Amino acid sequence: MSERKQEKRNDDNHNDSFAPFISPNPVTSFNPVQRYPKIDKTAFISPFCSVIGDVRIKDNVYVAPNVSIRADEGTPFYIGSNTNLQDGVILHGLVNKRFPVGGKGYSIFIGNKVSVAHGALIHGPCYIGNNTFVGFKSIVYNAIVGEGTFIAYNAVVTNGVRIAPNRFVPPGANIDTQEKANALRRVPADGEEFARDVQRVNQEFPASYHLLFGSHRCSCGMPYGH
């Protein structure tokens, strides 16, 4: 692909794409077609993040520094409106393992107004419903997480479990059977309040960081003067 076509492709997807960090997937036997990320212009992708392959990022999403969104094996990924992925979050998926959403299969589907806190690992196949909080250094892998769920720090949700909406996963819990998932209690009021506060803060970041960084940026994503 020519340099001019490459630039146009990036401009169509995102007004502040950083070429070394936002790229198509490599051609492999299991993913023979290169697909580019599609990133809404109101989303903000921080410097030193990686966004690779068939990734759809919707409006007002905030992606903090050092996040890896790598759809080079499991694919595609979807990240809904007003969702935030905080520092050090990792998204990756297993090849040909998907959950159906709206008639299409997704390796990772993250709904609207989801907060994924610092250092968490989201590994496909997985589905995370709207208004969910995924805590610090927690792991979600091969699971369906209902909307409004609160996953506390250092917890693990895996092994094909389905968590009902508005459930609380305690700190350090290992939810690896459906029996454990069914026994979870509802999110307490202070957890709901905390999740709302995190959302409120992070929804302001995309527009504010766009103003701070402006349109003049080097290939690493850092701003520079005229």
Biotite code that builds the C-alpha atoms (Angstrom):
import biotite.structure as struc

atoms = struc.array([
    struc.Atom([0.000, 0.000, 0.000], chain_id="A", res_id=1, res_name="MET", atom_name="CA", element="C"),
    struc.Atom([1.354, 3.443, -0.914], chain_id="A", res_id=2, res_name="SER", atom_name="CA", element="C"),
    struc.Atom([2.220, 5.966, 1.784], chain_id="A", res_id=3, res_name="GLU", atom_name="CA", element="C"),
    struc.Atom([-0.586, 8.259, 0.622], chain_id="A", res_id=4, res_name="ARG", atom_name="CA", element="C"),
    struc.Atom([-3.184, 5.476, 0.806], chain_id="A", res_id=5, res_name="LYS", atom_name="CA", element="C"),
    struc.Atom([-1.892, 4.468, 4.230], chain_id="A", res_id=6, res_name="GLN", atom_name="CA", element="C"),
    struc.Atom([-2.261, 8.051, 5.477], chain_id="A", res_id=7, res_name="GLU", atom_name="CA", element="C"),
    struc.Atom([-5.802, 8.251, 4.078], chain_id="A", res_id=8, res_name="LYS", atom_name="CA", element="C"),
    struc.Atom([-6.740, 4.973, 5.765], chain_id="A", res_id=9, res_name="ARG", atom_name="CA", element="C"),
    struc.Atom([-5.536, 6.310, 9.091], chain_id="A", res_id=10, res_name="ASN", atom_name="CA", element="C"),
    struc.Atom([-7.361, 9.623, 8.590], chain_id="A", res_id=11, res_name="ASP", atom_name="CA", element="C"),
    struc.Atom([-10.611, 7.799, 7.845], chain_id="A", res_id=12, res_name="ASP", atom_name="CA", element="C"),
    struc.Atom([-10.367, 5.839, 11.080], chain_id="A", res_id=13, res_name="ASN", atom_name="CA", element="C"),
    struc.Atom([-9.018, 8.360, 13.562], chain_id="A", res_id=14, res_name="HIS", atom_name="CA", element="C"),
    struc.Atom([-7.828, 11.932, 13.403], chain_id="A", res_id=15, res_name="ASN", atom_name="CA", element="C"),
    struc.Atom([-4.811, 11.366, 15.649], chain_id="A", res_id=16, res_name="ASP", atom_name="CA", element="C"),
    struc.Atom([-3.542, 7.901, 14.697], chain_id="A", res_id=17, res_name="SER", atom_name="CA", element="C"),
    struc.Atom([0.081, 7.156, 15.522], chain_id="A", res_id=18, res_name="PHE", atom_name="CA", element="C"),
    struc.Atom([1.420, 4.963, 12.726], chain_id="A", res_id=19, res_name="ALA", atom_name="CA", element="C"),
    struc.Atom([3.794, 2.761, 14.772], chain_id="A", res_id=20, res_name="PRO", atom_name="CA", element="C"),
    struc.Atom([1.097, 1.963, 17.335], chain_id="A", res_id=21, res_name="PHE", atom_name="CA", element="C"),
    struc.Atom([-2.185, 1.728, 15.406], chain_id="A", res_id=22, res_name="ILE", atom_name="CA", element="C"),
    struc.Atom([-1.879, -0.855, 12.672], chain_id="A", res_id=23, res_name="SER", atom_name="CA", element="C"),
    struc.Atom([-3.489, -3.764, 10.844], chain_id="A", res_id=24, res_name="PRO", atom_name="CA", element="C"),
    struc.Atom([-2.980, -7.331, 11.951], chain_id="A", res_id=25, res_name="ASN", atom_name="CA", element="C"),
    struc.Atom([-0.139, -9.242, 10.295], chain_id="A", res_id=26, res_name="PRO", atom_name="CA", element="C"),
    struc.Atom([-1.093, -11.786, 7.631], chain_id="A", res_id=27, res_name="VAL", atom_name="CA", element="C"),
    struc.Atom([-1.103, -15.309, 9.078], chain_id="A", res_id=28, res_name="THR", atom_name="CA", element="C"),
    struc.Atom([-2.626, -18.664, 8.176], chain_id="A", res_id=29, res_name="SER", atom_name="CA", element="C"),
    struc.Atom([-5.423, -18.094, 10.720], chain_id="A", res_id=30, res_name="PHE", atom_name="CA", element="C"),
    struc.Atom([-5.971, -14.392, 9.850], chain_id="A", res_id=31, res_name="ASN", atom_name="CA", element="C"),
    struc.Atom([-5.113, -14.124, 6.134], chain_id="A", res_id=32, res_name="PRO", atom_name="CA", element="C"),
    struc.Atom([-6.739, -10.692, 5.616], chain_id="A", res_id=33, res_name="VAL", atom_name="CA", element="C"),
    struc.Atom([-5.313, -7.489, 7.060], chain_id="A", res_id=34, res_name="GLN", atom_name="CA", element="C"),
    struc.Atom([-7.932, -5.438, 8.885], chain_id="A", res_id=35, res_name="ARG", atom_name="CA", element="C"),
    struc.Atom([-7.429, -1.973, 10.333], chain_id="A", res_id=36, res_name="TYR", atom_name="CA", element="C"),
    struc.Atom([-8.776, -0.587, 13.594], chain_id="A", res_id=37, res_name="PRO", atom_name="CA", element="C"),
    struc.Atom([-11.850, 1.635, 13.282], chain_id="A", res_id=38, res_name="LYS", atom_name="CA", element="C"),
    struc.Atom([-11.655, 4.345, 15.899], chain_id="A", res_id=39, res_name="ILE", atom_name="CA", element="C"),
    struc.Atom([-14.217, 7.069, 16.420], chain_id="A", res_id=40, res_name="ASP", atom_name="CA", element="C"),
    struc.Atom([-12.753, 10.563, 16.167], chain_id="A", res_id=41, res_name="LYS", atom_name="CA", element="C"),
    struc.Atom([-14.004, 11.465, 19.646], chain_id="A", res_id=42, res_name="THR", atom_name="CA", element="C"),
    struc.Atom([-12.117, 8.575, 21.279], chain_id="A", res_id=43, res_name="ALA", atom_name="CA", element="C"),
    struc.Atom([-8.660, 9.259, 22.702], chain_id="A", res_id=44, res_name="PHE", atom_name="CA", element="C"),
    struc.Atom([-5.818, 6.763, 22.360], chain_id="A", res_id=45, res_name="ILE", atom_name="CA", element="C"),
    struc.Atom([-2.913, 7.730, 24.625], chain_id="A", res_id=46, res_name="SER", atom_name="CA", element="C"),
    struc.Atom([0.718, 7.612, 23.537], chain_id="A", res_id=47, res_name="PRO", atom_name="CA", element="C"),
    struc.Atom([2.539, 4.291, 23.730], chain_id="A", res_id=48, res_name="PHE", atom_name="CA", element="C"),
    struc.Atom([-0.591, 2.168, 23.329], chain_id="A", res_id=49, res_name="CYS", atom_name="CA", element="C"),
    struc.Atom([-0.970, -0.581, 20.724], chain_id="A", res_id=50, res_name="SER", atom_name="CA", element="C"),
    struc.Atom([-4.195, -1.017, 18.759], chain_id="A", res_id=51, res_name="VAL", atom_name="CA", element="C"),
    struc.Atom([-3.809, -3.817, 16.215], chain_id="A", res_id=52, res_name="ILE", atom_name="CA", element="C"),
    struc.Atom([-6.203, -5.475, 13.796], chain_id="A", res_id=53, res_name="GLY", atom_name="CA", element="C"),
    struc.Atom([-9.998, -5.657, 13.586], chain_id="A", res_id=54, res_name="ASP", atom_name="CA", element="C"),
    struc.Atom([-10.833, -3.445, 16.561], chain_id="A", res_id=55, res_name="VAL", atom_name="CA", element="C"),
    struc.Atom([-13.880, -1.183, 16.702], chain_id="A", res_id=56, res_name="ARG", atom_name="CA", element="C"),
    struc.Atom([-13.587, 1.653, 19.239], chain_id="A", res_id=57, res_name="ILE", atom_name="CA", element="C"),
    struc.Atom([-16.729, 3.741, 19.642], chain_id="A", res_id=58, res_name="LYS", atom_name="CA", element="C"),
    struc.Atom([-17.311, 7.356, 20.677], chain_id="A", res_id=59, res_name="ASP", atom_name="CA", element="C"),
    struc.Atom([-15.770, 8.964, 23.748], chain_id="A", res_id=60, res_name="ASN", atom_name="CA", element="C"),
    struc.Atom([-13.670, 5.931, 24.655], chain_id="A", res_id=61, res_name="VAL", atom_name="CA", element="C"),
    struc.Atom([-10.570, 6.697, 26.734], chain_id="A", res_id=62, res_name="TYR", atom_name="CA", element="C"),
    struc.Atom([-7.518, 4.451, 26.332], chain_id="A", res_id=63, res_name="VAL", atom_name="CA", element="C"),
    struc.Atom([-4.845, 5.282, 28.926], chain_id="A", res_id=64, res_name="ALA", atom_name="CA", element="C"),
    struc.Atom([-1.070, 4.942, 28.420], chain_id="A", res_id=65, res_name="PRO", atom_name="CA", element="C"),
    struc.Atom([0.517, 1.527, 27.905], chain_id="A", res_id=66, res_name="ASN", atom_name="CA", element="C"),
    struc.Atom([-2.688, -0.298, 26.956], chain_id="A", res_id=67, res_name="VAL", atom_name="CA", element="C"),
    struc.Atom([-2.366, -3.217, 24.523], chain_id="A", res_id=68, res_name="SER", atom_name="CA", element="C"),
    struc.Atom([-5.369, -4.000, 22.294], chain_id="A", res_id=69, res_name="ILE", atom_name="CA", element="C"),
    struc.Atom([-4.063, -6.782, 20.084], chain_id="A", res_id=70, res_name="ARG", atom_name="CA", element="C"),
    struc.Atom([-6.500, -8.456, 17.699], chain_id="A", res_id=71, res_name="ALA", atom_name="CA", element="C"),
    struc.Atom([-3.855, -10.389, 15.791], chain_id="A", res_id=72, res_name="ASP", atom_name="CA", element="C"),
    struc.Atom([-5.009, -13.848, 16.928], chain_id="A", res_id=73, res_name="GLU", atom_name="CA", element="C"),
    struc.Atom([-8.533, -13.796, 18.323], chain_id="A", res_id=74, res_name="GLY", atom_name="CA", element="C"),
    struc.Atom([-10.655, -11.265, 16.427], chain_id="A", res_id=75, res_name="THR", atom_name="CA", element="C"),
    struc.Atom([-12.684, -9.037, 16.185], chain_id="A", res_id=76, res_name="PRO", atom_name="CA", element="C"),
    struc.Atom([-12.824, -6.773, 19.239], chain_id="A", res_id=77, res_name="PHE", atom_name="CA", element="C"),
    struc.Atom([-15.540, -4.237, 20.067], chain_id="A", res_id=78, res_name="TYR", atom_name="CA", element="C"),
    struc.Atom([-15.240, -1.452, 22.664], chain_id="A", res_id=79, res_name="ILE", atom_name="CA", element="C"),
    struc.Atom([-18.467, 0.466, 23.318], chain_id="A", res_id=80, res_name="GLY", atom_name="CA", element="C"),
    struc.Atom([-19.223, 4.140, 23.904], chain_id="A", res_id=81, res_name="SER", atom_name="CA", element="C"),
    struc.Atom([-17.878, 5.922, 27.003], chain_id="A", res_id=82, res_name="ASN", atom_name="CA", element="C"),
    struc.Atom([-15.782, 2.941, 28.038], chain_id="A", res_id=83, res_name="THR", atom_name="CA", element="C"),
    struc.Atom([-12.356, 3.482, 29.602], chain_id="A", res_id=84, res_name="ASN", atom_name="CA", element="C"),
    struc.Atom([-9.340, 1.184, 29.558], chain_id="A", res_id=85, res_name="LEU", atom_name="CA", element="C"),
    struc.Atom([-6.887, 2.308, 32.211], chain_id="A", res_id=86, res_name="GLN", atom_name="CA", element="C"),
    struc.Atom([-3.100, 2.105, 32.352], chain_id="A", res_id=87, res_name="ASP", atom_name="CA", element="C"),
    struc.Atom([-1.573, -1.258, 31.526], chain_id="A", res_id=88, res_name="GLY", atom_name="CA", element="C"),
    struc.Atom([-4.787, -3.031, 30.497], chain_id="A", res_id=89, res_name="VAL", atom_name="CA", element="C"),
    struc.Atom([-4.286, -5.926, 28.053], chain_id="A", res_id=90, res_name="ILE", atom_name="CA", element="C"),
    struc.Atom([-6.841, -7.193, 25.513], chain_id="A", res_id=91, res_name="LEU", atom_name="CA", element="C"),
    struc.Atom([-6.035, -10.361, 23.564], chain_id="A", res_id=92, res_name="HIS", atom_name="CA", element="C"),
    struc.Atom([-7.965, -13.417, 22.388], chain_id="A", res_id=93, res_name="GLY", atom_name="CA", element="C"),
    struc.Atom([-7.640, -17.044, 21.315], chain_id="A", res_id=94, res_name="LEU", atom_name="CA", element="C"),
    struc.Atom([-7.959, -17.829, 17.640], chain_id="A", res_id=95, res_name="VAL", atom_name="CA", element="C"),
    struc.Atom([-11.432, -18.870, 16.414], chain_id="A", res_id=96, res_name="ASN", atom_name="CA", element="C"),
    struc.Atom([-13.027, -18.586, 19.868], chain_id="A", res_id=97, res_name="LYS", atom_name="CA", element="C"),
    struc.Atom([-15.960, -16.150, 19.903], chain_id="A", res_id=98, res_name="ARG", atom_name="CA", element="C"),
    struc.Atom([-19.220, -15.261, 21.595], chain_id="A", res_id=99, res_name="PHE", atom_name="CA", element="C"),
    struc.Atom([-22.185, -14.197, 19.406], chain_id="A", res_id=100, res_name="PRO", atom_name="CA", element="C"),
    struc.Atom([-23.505, -10.660, 19.867], chain_id="A", res_id=101, res_name="VAL", atom_name="CA", element="C"),
    struc.Atom([-26.222, -9.296, 17.593], chain_id="A", res_id=102, res_name="GLY", atom_name="CA", element="C"),
    struc.Atom([-25.691, -12.004, 15.001], chain_id="A", res_id=103, res_name="GLY", atom_name="CA", element="C"),
    struc.Atom([-21.903, -11.530, 14.820], chain_id="A", res_id=104, res_name="LYS", atom_name="CA", element="C"),
    struc.Atom([-19.136, -13.380, 16.634], chain_id="A", res_id=105, res_name="GLY", atom_name="CA", element="C"),
    struc.Atom([-16.657, -11.431, 18.760], chain_id="A", res_id=106, res_name="TYR", atom_name="CA", element="C"),
    struc.Atom([-13.446, -12.515, 20.426], chain_id="A", res_id=107, res_name="SER", atom_name="CA", element="C"),
    struc.Atom([-13.890, -9.618, 22.875], chain_id="A", res_id=108, res_name="ILE", atom_name="CA", element="C"),
    struc.Atom([-17.038, -7.546, 23.226], chain_id="A", res_id=109, res_name="PHE", atom_name="CA", element="C"),
    struc.Atom([-17.008, -4.751, 25.802], chain_id="A", res_id=110, res_name="ILE", atom_name="CA", element="C"),
    struc.Atom([-20.219, -2.761, 26.165], chain_id="A", res_id=111, res_name="GLY", atom_name="CA", element="C"),
    struc.Atom([-20.935, 0.890, 26.930], chain_id="A", res_id=112, res_name="ASN", atom_name="CA", element="C"),
    struc.Atom([-19.773, 2.728, 30.066], chain_id="A", res_id=113, res_name="LYS", atom_name="CA", element="C"),
    struc.Atom([-17.424, -0.056, 31.144], chain_id="A", res_id=114, res_name="VAL", atom_name="CA", element="C"),
    struc.Atom([-14.402, 0.732, 33.329], chain_id="A", res_id=115, res_name="SER", atom_name="CA", element="C"),
    struc.Atom([-11.428, -1.616, 33.111], chain_id="A", res_id=116, res_name="VAL", atom_name="CA", element="C"),
    struc.Atom([-9.024, -0.610, 35.871], chain_id="A", res_id=117, res_name="ALA", atom_name="CA", element="C"),
    struc.Atom([-5.240, -0.534, 35.926], chain_id="A", res_id=118, res_name="HIS", atom_name="CA", element="C"),
    struc.Atom([-3.430, -3.719, 34.996], chain_id="A", res_id=119, res_name="GLY", atom_name="CA", element="C"),
    struc.Atom([-6.476, -5.868, 34.222], chain_id="A", res_id=120, res_name="ALA", atom_name="CA", element="C"),
    struc.Atom([-6.361, -8.635, 31.604], chain_id="A", res_id=121, res_name="LEU", atom_name="CA", element="C"),
    struc.Atom([-9.343, -9.159, 29.302], chain_id="A", res_id=122, res_name="ILE", atom_name="CA", element="C"),
    struc.Atom([-8.749, -12.297, 27.238], chain_id="A", res_id=123, res_name="HIS", atom_name="CA", element="C"),
    struc.Atom([-11.146, -13.580, 24.624], chain_id="A", res_id=124, res_name="GLY", atom_name="CA", element="C"),
    struc.Atom([-13.417, -15.185, 24.208], chain_id="A", res_id=125, res_name="PRO", atom_name="CA", element="C"),
    struc.Atom([-15.357, -12.947, 26.562], chain_id="A", res_id=126, res_name="CYS", atom_name="CA", element="C"),
    struc.Atom([-18.352, -10.642, 26.754], chain_id="A", res_id=127, res_name="TYR", atom_name="CA", element="C"),
    struc.Atom([-18.589, -7.769, 29.225], chain_id="A", res_id=128, res_name="ILE", atom_name="CA", element="C"),
    struc.Atom([-21.950, -6.017, 29.532], chain_id="A", res_id=129, res_name="GLY", atom_name="CA", element="C"),
    struc.Atom([-22.736, -2.325, 29.892], chain_id="A", res_id=130, res_name="ASN", atom_name="CA", element="C"),
    struc.Atom([-21.882, -0.422, 33.087], chain_id="A", res_id=131, res_name="ASN", atom_name="CA", element="C"),
    struc.Atom([-19.499, -3.098, 34.355], chain_id="A", res_id=132, res_name="THR", atom_name="CA", element="C"),
    struc.Atom([-16.450, -2.369, 36.514], chain_id="A", res_id=133, res_name="PHE", atom_name="CA", element="C"),
    struc.Atom([-13.413, -4.648, 36.104], chain_id="A", res_id=134, res_name="VAL", atom_name="CA", element="C"),
    struc.Atom([-11.024, -4.104, 38.991], chain_id="A", res_id=135, res_name="GLY", atom_name="CA", element="C"),
    struc.Atom([-7.296, -3.639, 39.309], chain_id="A", res_id=136, res_name="PHE", atom_name="CA", element="C"),
    struc.Atom([-5.198, -6.603, 38.116], chain_id="A", res_id=137, res_name="LYS", atom_name="CA", element="C"),
    struc.Atom([-8.242, -8.808, 37.651], chain_id="A", res_id=138, res_name="SER", atom_name="CA", element="C"),
    struc.Atom([-8.620, -11.373, 34.855], chain_id="A", res_id=139, res_name="ILE", atom_name="CA", element="C"),
    struc.Atom([-11.655, -12.075, 32.688], chain_id="A", res_id=140, res_name="VAL", atom_name="CA", element="C"),
    struc.Atom([-11.189, -14.997, 30.278], chain_id="A", res_id=141, res_name="TYR", atom_name="CA", element="C"),
    struc.Atom([-13.734, -17.233, 28.564], chain_id="A", res_id=142, res_name="ASN", atom_name="CA", element="C"),
    struc.Atom([-16.685, -15.706, 30.374], chain_id="A", res_id=143, res_name="ALA", atom_name="CA", element="C"),
    struc.Atom([-19.922, -13.773, 29.914], chain_id="A", res_id=144, res_name="ILE", atom_name="CA", element="C"),
    struc.Atom([-20.272, -10.935, 32.404], chain_id="A", res_id=145, res_name="VAL", atom_name="CA", element="C"),
    struc.Atom([-23.723, -9.401, 32.797], chain_id="A", res_id=146, res_name="GLY", atom_name="CA", element="C"),
    struc.Atom([-24.277, -5.646, 32.833], chain_id="A", res_id=147, res_name="GLU", atom_name="CA", element="C"),
    struc.Atom([-23.723, -3.713, 36.026], chain_id="A", res_id=148, res_name="GLY", atom_name="CA", element="C"),
    struc.Atom([-21.345, -6.311, 37.468], chain_id="A", res_id=149, res_name="THR", atom_name="CA", element="C"),
    struc.Atom([-18.556, -5.177, 39.802], chain_id="A", res_id=150, res_name="PHE", atom_name="CA", element="C"),
    struc.Atom([-15.391, -7.316, 39.627], chain_id="A", res_id=151, res_name="ILE", atom_name="CA", element="C"),
    struc.Atom([-13.092, -6.334, 42.490], chain_id="A", res_id=152, res_name="ALA", atom_name="CA", element="C"),
    struc.Atom([-9.293, -6.247, 42.422], chain_id="A", res_id=153, res_name="TYR", atom_name="CA", element="C"),
    struc.Atom([-7.228, -9.410, 41.809], chain_id="A", res_id=154, res_name="ASN", atom_name="CA", element="C"),
    struc.Atom([-10.315, -11.483, 40.989], chain_id="A", res_id=155, res_name="ALA", atom_name="CA", element="C"),
    struc.Atom([-10.510, -14.120, 38.235], chain_id="A", res_id=156, res_name="VAL", atom_name="CA", element="C"),
    struc.Atom([-13.599, -14.897, 36.153], chain_id="A", res_id=157, res_name="VAL", atom_name="CA", element="C"),
    struc.Atom([-13.109, -17.818, 33.764], chain_id="A", res_id=158, res_name="THR", atom_name="CA", element="C"),
    struc.Atom([-13.935, -21.333, 32.595], chain_id="A", res_id=159, res_name="ASN", atom_name="CA", element="C"),
    struc.Atom([-17.047, -20.464, 30.588], chain_id="A", res_id=160, res_name="GLY", atom_name="CA", element="C"),
    struc.Atom([-19.046, -18.999, 33.480], chain_id="A", res_id=161, res_name="VAL", atom_name="CA", element="C"),
    struc.Atom([-21.998, -16.650, 32.996], chain_id="A", res_id=162, res_name="ARG", atom_name="CA", element="C"),
    struc.Atom([-22.387, -13.959, 35.610], chain_id="A", res_id=163, res_name="ILE", atom_name="CA", element="C"),
    struc.Atom([-25.879, -12.538, 36.043], chain_id="A", res_id=164, res_name="ALA", atom_name="CA", element="C"),
    struc.Atom([-26.366, -8.749, 35.880], chain_id="A", res_id=165, res_name="PRO", atom_name="CA", element="C"),
    struc.Atom([-25.485, -6.552, 38.869], chain_id="A", res_id=166, res_name="ASN", atom_name="CA", element="C"),
    struc.Atom([-23.389, -9.119, 40.709], chain_id="A", res_id=167, res_name="ARG", atom_name="CA", element="C"),
    struc.Atom([-20.388, -8.471, 42.957], chain_id="A", res_id=168, res_name="PHE", atom_name="CA", element="C"),
    struc.Atom([-17.196, -10.509, 42.530], chain_id="A", res_id=169, res_name="VAL", atom_name="CA", element="C"),
    struc.Atom([-15.178, -10.113, 45.769], chain_id="A", res_id=170, res_name="PRO", atom_name="CA", element="C"),
    struc.Atom([-11.480, -9.206, 45.885], chain_id="A", res_id=171, res_name="PRO", atom_name="CA", element="C"),
    struc.Atom([-9.256, -12.144, 45.003], chain_id="A", res_id=172, res_name="GLY", atom_name="CA", element="C"),
    struc.Atom([-12.181, -14.445, 44.165], chain_id="A", res_id=173, res_name="ALA", atom_name="CA", element="C"),
    struc.Atom([-11.726, -17.240, 41.633], chain_id="A", res_id=174, res_name="ASN", atom_name="CA", element="C"),
    struc.Atom([-15.055, -17.665, 39.824], chain_id="A", res_id=175, res_name="ILE", atom_name="CA", element="C"),
    struc.Atom([-14.367, -20.755, 37.738], chain_id="A", res_id=176, res_name="ASP", atom_name="CA", element="C"),
    struc.Atom([-17.610, -22.730, 38.091], chain_id="A", res_id=177, res_name="THR", atom_name="CA", element="C"),
    struc.Atom([-21.203, -21.820, 37.334], chain_id="A", res_id=178, res_name="GLN", atom_name="CA", element="C"),
    struc.Atom([-22.095, -22.749, 40.908], chain_id="A", res_id=179, res_name="GLU", atom_name="CA", element="C"),
    struc.Atom([-19.757, -20.050, 42.214], chain_id="A", res_id=180, res_name="LYS", atom_name="CA", element="C"),
    struc.Atom([-21.140, -17.552, 39.687], chain_id="A", res_id=181, res_name="ALA", atom_name="CA", element="C"),
    struc.Atom([-24.726, -18.294, 40.710], chain_id="A", res_id=182, res_name="ASN", atom_name="CA", element="C"),
    struc.Atom([-23.876, -17.702, 44.378], chain_id="A", res_id=183, res_name="ALA", atom_name="CA", element="C"),
    struc.Atom([-22.607, -14.146, 43.885], chain_id="A", res_id=184, res_name="LEU", atom_name="CA", element="C"),
    struc.Atom([-24.560, -11.449, 45.710], chain_id="A", res_id=185, res_name="ARG", atom_name="CA", element="C"),
    struc.Atom([-25.725, -8.190, 44.227], chain_id="A", res_id=186, res_name="ARG", atom_name="CA", element="C"),
    struc.Atom([-23.394, -5.188, 43.991], chain_id="A", res_id=187, res_name="VAL", atom_name="CA", element="C"),
    struc.Atom([-23.519, -3.208, 47.257], chain_id="A", res_id=188, res_name="PRO", atom_name="CA", element="C"),
    struc.Atom([-24.441, 0.470, 47.203], chain_id="A", res_id=189, res_name="ALA", atom_name="CA", element="C"),
    struc.Atom([-20.874, 1.661, 47.828], chain_id="A", res_id=190, res_name="ASP", atom_name="CA", element="C"),
    struc.Atom([-19.659, -0.427, 44.861], chain_id="A", res_id=191, res_name="GLY", atom_name="CA", element="C"),
    struc.Atom([-22.269, 1.111, 42.587], chain_id="A", res_id=192, res_name="GLU", atom_name="CA", element="C"),
    struc.Atom([-21.270, 4.578, 43.758], chain_id="A", res_id=193, res_name="GLU", atom_name="CA", element="C"),
    struc.Atom([-17.574, 3.868, 43.192], chain_id="A", res_id=194, res_name="PHE", atom_name="CA", element="C"),
    struc.Atom([-18.215, 2.592, 39.658], chain_id="A", res_id=195, res_name="ALA", atom_name="CA", element="C"),
    struc.Atom([-20.299, 5.685, 38.849], chain_id="A", res_id=196, res_name="ARG", atom_name="CA", element="C"),
    struc.Atom([-17.538, 7.976, 40.124], chain_id="A", res_id=197, res_name="ASP", atom_name="CA", element="C"),
    struc.Atom([-14.924, 6.222, 37.991], chain_id="A", res_id=198, res_name="VAL", atom_name="CA", element="C"),
    struc.Atom([-17.168, 6.575, 34.943], chain_id="A", res_id=199, res_name="GLN", atom_name="CA", element="C"),
    struc.Atom([-17.823, 10.256, 35.586], chain_id="A", res_id=200, res_name="ARG", atom_name="CA", element="C"),
    struc.Atom([-14.105, 11.049, 35.790], chain_id="A", res_id=201, res_name="VAL", atom_name="CA", element="C"),
    struc.Atom([-13.053, 9.022, 32.770], chain_id="A", res_id=202, res_name="ASN", atom_name="CA", element="C"),
    struc.Atom([-15.803, 10.303, 30.470], chain_id="A", res_id=203, res_name="GLN", atom_name="CA", element="C"),
    struc.Atom([-14.200, 13.751, 30.681], chain_id="A", res_id=204, res_name="GLU", atom_name="CA", element="C"),
    struc.Atom([-10.762, 12.538, 29.616], chain_id="A", res_id=205, res_name="PHE", atom_name="CA", element="C"),
    struc.Atom([-11.155, 12.033, 25.826], chain_id="A", res_id=206, res_name="PRO", atom_name="CA", element="C"),
    struc.Atom([-12.203, 15.610, 25.014], chain_id="A", res_id=207, res_name="ALA", atom_name="CA", element="C"),
    struc.Atom([-9.814, 17.090, 27.588], chain_id="A", res_id=208, res_name="SER", atom_name="CA", element="C"),
    struc.Atom([-6.805, 15.150, 26.321], chain_id="A", res_id=209, res_name="TYR", atom_name="CA", element="C"),
    struc.Atom([-7.621, 16.049, 22.713], chain_id="A", res_id=210, res_name="HIS", atom_name="CA", element="C"),
    struc.Atom([-7.470, 19.723, 23.745], chain_id="A", res_id=211, res_name="LEU", atom_name="CA", element="C"),
    struc.Atom([-4.260, 19.202, 25.701], chain_id="A", res_id=212, res_name="LEU", atom_name="CA", element="C"),
    struc.Atom([-2.411, 17.334, 22.956], chain_id="A", res_id=213, res_name="PHE", atom_name="CA", element="C"),
    struc.Atom([-3.795, 19.188, 19.954], chain_id="A", res_id=214, res_name="GLY", atom_name="CA", element="C"),
    struc.Atom([-3.286, 17.964, 16.411], chain_id="A", res_id=215, res_name="SER", atom_name="CA", element="C"),
    struc.Atom([0.518, 18.273, 16.193], chain_id="A", res_id=216, res_name="HIS", atom_name="CA", element="C"),
    struc.Atom([2.056, 15.024, 17.395], chain_id="A", res_id=217, res_name="ARG", atom_name="CA", element="C"),
    struc.Atom([5.121, 12.993, 16.549], chain_id="A", res_id=218, res_name="CYS", atom_name="CA", element="C"),
    struc.Atom([4.884, 9.318, 15.565], chain_id="A", res_id=219, res_name="SER", atom_name="CA", element="C"),
    struc.Atom([5.169, 8.315, 19.240], chain_id="A", res_id=220, res_name="CYS", atom_name="CA", element="C"),
    struc.Atom([2.043, 10.339, 20.018], chain_id="A", res_id=221, res_name="GLY", atom_name="CA", element="C"),
    struc.Atom([3.699, 13.101, 22.034], chain_id="A", res_id=222, res_name="MET", atom_name="CA", element="C"),
    struc.Atom([2.682, 16.707, 21.249], chain_id="A", res_id=223, res_name="PRO", atom_name="CA", element="C"),
    struc.Atom([5.047, 19.233, 19.720], chain_id="A", res_id=224, res_name="TYR", atom_name="CA", element="C"),
    struc.Atom([4.882, 22.930, 18.804], chain_id="A", res_id=225, res_name="GLY", atom_name="CA", element="C"),
    struc.Atom([4.245, 24.352, 15.358], chain_id="A", res_id=226, res_name="HIS", atom_name="CA", element="C"),
])
